Amino acid sequence: MKIRYFLIILVVFFCLAVLAAAPSELENLKKSVVEIGRLEFKRDVPVKYLNRAQIKNYIERLFESNYPDELAGKEEEVIWLMGFTSEKIALKSLRKTIILENIGGMYNEKTKELLAVEEFRDVGMLNASALVHELRHAIQDQHFQFAALLGDLSDFDDRKLAVLAAVEGDATLLMIRQLGFDPELIGAAFSPENVLSFSALAGASSLMSAPDIIKYQLLMPYLEGMKFSRAIFKEKKWKGLNQVLKRKPLSSEQILHPQKYLAGENPQTVFTGFRPSRGELVHSGVIGEYFLNVLLKNGPEIADAAAGWGGDLFSLYRQGDSRLLLWEAHWDTGADCSRFYADFQKFLEKKFHFVFQNGQSHGRKFSAGNSVAGYFFLHQDNARLFYARSNDRTQINELISGGLYD
């Protein structure tokens, strides 16, 4: 979805974790956003206040318009076939529930207005923080055009995640500075664990109980994005941070490792040569370093399981009830690839209850296995890793017998 929803639990948590600045009136907030962020409004931004029922209906209509069933279905299948979930989930209804539980305000790039719940009309501590965040989004859109920045990529595509992190991290950093705090000193308060714990206490139980891929897709742009923006600001101040969306980050790797962004270290473009003899390509995209870290997450914290990621591409094919996911990833070194390969293989075996068997076809080694969850295939060629999964055995057999897995 192109519209960004501001998760109010992040502001609530932060404001309860620290002493707040004095409330400000709306026009003073607008001036503050300009003065702190060193970017002017090109035009005024109207603020439209809605009661809880009205904003719920508004968001539901917007959600239906921007997140059609067809797209949600494709994303469900990629998430499942990649291994993020043990079985297919009702992705659309779950995401809508989470957003409706957490929404406090939003900037609508299409109507160019800021929407807020009615109680935000009284600009107090919490309300001011949410409004500051969304007002910065309005300035970003006026200068850099969100629609062009985000394109039509999936929310679960690494390239979109990277841009969202730059957008949300910038607005979150400005919000913190508007409150009068040093972002270097409050980073720990913005940990996923703290936010998720507070979300449960605040009644946003759906976020806490959601699969990791869902909750971290929503949290990452704010949390890792703020760290990225903080790193850019530390080196380049507001002048440099305000240039980021002119040269948008191209991967979550650049968000997680800001020096790679500053050095212009871009992801590799991956092209998968194999095409199944039957089936239609219905979806493709990039998983990326951050989502791979989430995939292999073991315990409460996200480790650097995908360190050394260089680029990847997934492709989803359909024919009738048959599904085939192809995923190729390139790594900085063969050692990086081997480490991830070993961890990924163990992860799949444990999650889907089977054991890979080694094989060879046309002189090329591979590993394959199956369970009630379908058929799995892995192949490594130095710094390249190839993964396939299908619910149709003939599709995996075609891959193996042809020796075309590249």
N, C-alpha and C positions, 0 to 999 in steps of 0.2 A: 504494500500500500504506500502511496506517495505521501499521505498525510502523516505527520509525526504527532504522536500522542505523548503528552508529558505525564510520566508516571508520578503521581502526587506523593506516593510513599517515599520517594527519594527526598523531596523537599521536607516532608513531615519528619522523616528520620533526622535529617541534618539539623533542622531547626530545634528539635528536642535534644539533640546531642550537644548543642552549643548555646551560649547566650545570644539572643537575637539583637539585631540593630533596631533602632526606633522605627515605627511605622512611617510610611511616606504616602502622600497623595499620588494619584495616578500620573498627573502631569510632571510632578517632581520625579517619579520613577522613570518616566521617559527621558528626562534630562539626564538622570543618573546613568542610564544605560548608554547614552551617547557619550557622556564624559568619560566613563570608565573604559568602554570598548573602543573609543576613538573612531567610530563610524557613525555617520549621520543618518537619520531617517530621510529618505528621498521624498516621502509623503507621509501624512499622518496615518496612524493605524487605529481604526475604530475598535472599541472593546464592546462586545455584545454579551450581556449577562443573561444566563438562562437558569431556571430552577433545575433541580436534580432530574425531574421527570423529562423536562424539555431537552436537556443535554444528553440524557440517555437515549431518547428517541433520535436525536440528531446524529449521535455517534453510530447508532445501529443502522440508520439509513446510509451513512457514509461508509460504514464497514461493508455493507452489502454491495455498494456500488464499486468500491475499490478492491474488494477481495472476493471475486466470483468463485462459485463452487468448483469450477474447472481448475483454476489455479490452486486452490486449497487441496484438491485431490492429487494433483501432481506433486505438490510439496509433501503431502502425507506419504506418498509412495517413496520418494527419494529419501526422506528421513528414516523410514522403516528399512528400505533396502540397504542403506548405508550402515545401518546398525544403531542409530541414535535411539530407537525404541524397539522393544521386544516384539511388538505387534503394531498394526496400524492403529492410529488414534484419530479421534474426531477433531482434527486440527482447527477447523474454522470455528466451531462452537467454543472450544477451549480458549482460543486466542481472544474471541469476543468477550467471553466472561471475564478474563483477566483484565482486559482494557477497561471494561465498564466498572470493575471494582476499583481501579486505580486512577481513573481519569479525574483531573482537577481543572484542566484548561488545555487549550490547543490553539495553534495558529493555523488557519486554513489558507493554504497557498492559492487556492482557486478563487475564493471570495475576498482574499486579502484582508480578513478581519481576524481579530483575536476573540476567542470564545472562552468564557469563564463561568463557573457556577455563581449563582446569585450572591452567596455569602462573601464572594471575593470583592463585591462592591465596597465593602468596608476594608480598606487596604491596611490590614494588620501585618504582623510578622510573617506568618505562613503565606498569606495571600500575596504579599509583596514579592516574596521569593519566586512564587509560581509565575506571577505577572512579569517580573524581570526576565525570567528564562524565556518566556514566550515573546516578549518584546524584542529580545535579541534575535529570535528566529525571524521576526518580521524584517528586521534590518538585514539579516543574512539573505533572505529571499529577495529583497529589493535590490541588493547589490550583486547577487550571484545566481539567482533563479533556481529554486529547488528542483523544479521539474526537469531542467536540463542536467542538473547534477546527479539526480537519482535515476533518471531514465525509467525503464520498465522492468528492471531486474527484480528477481524474487527477493523477499525479505531474508531468505536463507541462502543468499548468494554472498560470498565473501566481498565482492566488489561493492555491493550496496552497504554491507555492514561497515566497511571502512569509511564510506562517505557519511553515513549516519553517525559514526563515532566522532568524526571531525565536527559535524554540525552540533550534536548534542554535547560533546565535551567542551566546546567553545562556550555554549550558552550556560553550562553548569559552572565553568570556571568564572564567568562574569558574575553569575548569581552569587557565588561564594565571595568574590571581591566586593560586590555591592553590600553584602552583609558586614564587611569590614574585617574579614579573616584572611589569613595567609594560607593559600591552598597547600603549601608545603607542609603545614602543620596539622591538617585535618584529613589527610589522605586515608588514614586507617579507618575513619568513620564511614568512608565510602567503599567498604569491602562488600562483596556479594553476600557473605555470611551475615554481616550486620543488617544489611537491607532486607534480606529474606527473613531473618528472625523478626525484624520489626514489622514486616508486612503481615505476618501471621498475627501478631499482637493487635495490629490495626484493623484486622478483619478481612484482609485480602488473602484469604486462604488458598484461592485457586493458584496464585503465583507460586506459593511455597510448595504446593503439592504437584505442580506441573513437571513433566519430564525436563531434564536438564537443558536439552536443546531449545525448548520453548522459553524457559525463564531466562537463560543466559542470552538468548537472542534479544530479549527486551532490555536486559540490564547492561549488556556490554557497551552499547553506545554512550551511556551516561558514565559508567565507572571507568572503563579503559579509555574512553574518549576524553574524560577529564584529565587523566594522567598524561595522555598524549598532548593535549592542549597546554597543560602545565609545563611539559618539557619544551615545547616550542616557545612558549612565553618566556621561559627561563633564559633561552638563548637569543630570542629575537624580539622580545617584548610585544606590545600590541601591534606594532607595525608589521612584524613578521607573522603573527598569528592571523592578522587580517588578510594575509596573502595566501593562506592555506587553501581556501576554497577556489582560488584562481588556478591552483595546481593541486587538485584534490588527491588525497591518498588513494592508491590503487589496490591496496590489500590490507587485511587485518595485520599482516606481518609488519607493515609500516606503522600501524597504530601501536602495536605491542613493542616495537623497537623504533622509536622516533628517529634515531640517528640514521636508520636506513632510509626513512623518508627524506631527511635533510640531505643525505648523500645521493639521492636520486636512484636508489637501488630498487628497481621495479620488478614485479613478478614476471616469471617466464610465461610466454604464451604456449599452451599445450594443445596439440592436435592429435586426436585419436584416429588412427588409420583404419581400424577394424569397423566394419559395418555388417550387422547381421543380415542374412539373406531375406528375412521377413521381419515385419514390424515397422512401425512409424516412429520416427524421432519426435517426441512430444515435449521434451523439456531438457535443458542443459544449463550448466553454470559452473561455479567454482565453490568448492567447500572451504578451502583456506586454512591458515594456521590456527586461528582462534577456534573455529568449530571443530577442528581435529583435536585440539587440546581438550575441548569439552567431551568429545567422543570417547577419548581414552582416560577421562577423569576417573581417578581412583581415590575415593574419600571426599571430604568436604571442600578441598581446595583444588583449583585448576593448575596443573603443572605444565611444564613446557614440553609436552609429549611430542609435539610436531616441530621441535626446533630443527632448523635446517631446511624447512619447506621452501621450495622454489617456485612452484606453480602447479595447478591441477585443472582438471576438467571432468565433470560428470555428464553422462548422457543417459536419458531414460527413453526406452523403446516400449511400445505397446502393440499388441496384436490380439484382439479379442480379450481373453482373460490372462494372456501371457504378459509378463513384465520382465524386462531385462535392464539392469543398471550396469553401465560401464563407467569405471573411474580410473583415470590415469594421473599419477602425481610425479613430478620431477623434484629432485632434492639437490641441495648444494653439493653434497658429496655422496659417494657410495656408502660410506659409513653411516651417514644420517639416514639414508634410505633403509639400510639393513636394520638399524635400530628400530625405526618405526615399523618396518615389515614384521619383525619379530613380535613387537607389542600388539600390533593390529591383529596378527594371526591368533595370538593367545586370547585377545579380547573377543574375537568372533567365536572361537571354540567354546569359551566359557558362557557367553551370552546365549548362543543358539544350540548348545549341547551337542557338539559333534567333534570329530578329530580330523584335521586335514591329512590327506594321504599324498605323498610325493609321486610325481609322474614325469614322463618325458615324451614329447612329440616333436618330430622334425628336428631333433637335436636340442630342443629347448625345454628346460626344466620348469615345472610348475607344481602347485599344490592345489588340490581340489577336495571337496567334501560336501556332504548333504545332511540335512536333518528335516524335521517336519516344517522348518521355516524356509526350506528351499535348497538351492544348489549354489555353491560358493567356489570361487576360483581366484588364485593369487599367483602372480609371477613378478619376479624382480630381474631387472637387467641393469646392473651397476647402480646408477643413481635414479633409475626409473622404476616405478611400482605400478602394476596393473591389477585392478580388482574388478571382478564381475560377480553379479548375483542375479538369480532368476528363479521364478517358480516353475519354470519349464526346463526339464532336463535336456531336451534336444538343443536348446539354445546354448547351453554350456558345452555340450558335446561338439557342436559346430565350432565353437571357439577353440576347443582343445584339438580336435582333429585337423583343423586347418592350420594350426600353428601361427595364427594371424594376430596374436594378442599384442598389438602395439598401436 
